[in-house]
Amino acid sequence: MISATETPIRYLPTWDRLLVRCKDTTRRESGLYLPASFKGQVCEGDVIAVGPGRIENGQRVDHGFKVGDVVVFSNEAVLPLDDEAPDQGFLAAGAVLALRAQG
């Protein structure tokens, strides 16, 4: 089952894809601002919609992510949606580097 946040979403991910809202990472703790085109940048984002998982040997395999999770990923792994939602994009579940611990 595809699930999404309370916020209206125009697109829902399929298979093992996540829809993430990237957090602003252009300003570092040191106060240094990095250009948006900075390659290889590790980003953090909120999962706002999840696909149902992939099919393997005829069985659905859950990817383990849920709406509200905070994930870490490379900015190069995100496929941006459009100009109306520049902070949102699709991300393959396998491209997630880390899941932020709750608490």
C-alpha positions in Angstrom: 0.0 0.0 0.0 1.3 3.4 -0.9 1.2 5.9 2.0 1.7 9.6 2.2 1.8 12.5 4.6 -1.1 14.8 5.4 0.4 17.3 3.0 -1.1 17.1 -0.5 1.4 15.3 -2.8 1.1 15.4 -6.6 3.2 12.3 -7.2 3.4 9.0 -5.3 6.4 6.7 -5.5 6.2 3.2 -6.9 8.1 0.0 -6.0 11.0 0.6 -3.7 11.1 4.4 -4.1 10.7 7.1 -1.5 9.6 10.7 -1.9 11.8 12.9 0.2 11.8 16.5 1.2 15.4 17.7 1.3 16.3 19.8 4.3 18.4 23.0 3.6 22.0 21.9 3.8 23.7 24.8 2.1 24.7 26.4 5.4 27.2 24.5 7.5 27.5 24.7 11.3 30.7 26.8 10.7 28.5 29.4 8.9 30.0 28.5 5.5 27.5 28.5 2.7 28.0 25.9 -0.1 26.6 26.4 -3.6 23.5 24.3 -4.5 25.5 22.6 -7.2 28.1 21.2 -4.8 28.7 17.6 -6.0 28.9 14.7 -3.6 27.1 16.5 -0.8 25.4 14.3 1.8 21.9 15.5 2.4 19.3 14.8 5.0 15.6 14.7 4.3 12.2 13.7 5.6 10.4 10.8 4.0 7.0 12.2 2.9 5.7 9.2 0.9 6.8 5.6 0.4 6.2 3.0 -2.4 4.9 -0.5 -1.6 8.3 -2.2 -1.9 9.8 -4.4 -4.6 8.8 -7.9 -5.9 11.3 -10.6 -5.4 10.6 -14.3 -6.2 6.9 -13.4 -6.5 6.8 -11.9 -3.0 6.6 -8.3 -2.0 9.7 -7.2 0.0 9.2 -4.2 2.3 12.0 -1.6 2.2 11.6 -0.8 5.9 11.0 3.0 5.6 7.9 4.8 6.7 6.5 8.3 6.3 8.2 10.6 8.9 11.6 8.9 8.9 14.6 11.1 8.5 17.2 9.7 6.1 20.7 10.6 4.9 21.6 10.3 1.2 23.8 11.7 -1.5 22.3 14.7 -3.3 23.3 13.0 -6.6 20.9 10.1 -5.8 17.8 12.2 -5.8 15.7 12.7 -8.9 14.0 16.2 -8.5 10.3 16.5 -9.2 9.8 19.9 -10.8 10.2 23.6 -10.3 7.0 23.7 -8.2 8.6 21.5 -5.5 12.4 22.0 -5.8 13.0 20.6 -2.3 11.3 17.3 -3.1 12.5 14.3 -5.1 12.4 10.6 -5.6 15.1 8.4 -4.0 15.6 4.6 -4.4 15.4 2.9 -1.0 18.8 1.3 -1.7 20.4 4.8 -2.0 19.7 5.7 1.6 23.0 5.8 3.5 21.5 6.1 7.0 18.3 6.4 9.0 18.4 8.9 11.8 17.7 7.2 15.2 14.6 8.3 16.9 14.9 10.0 20.3 
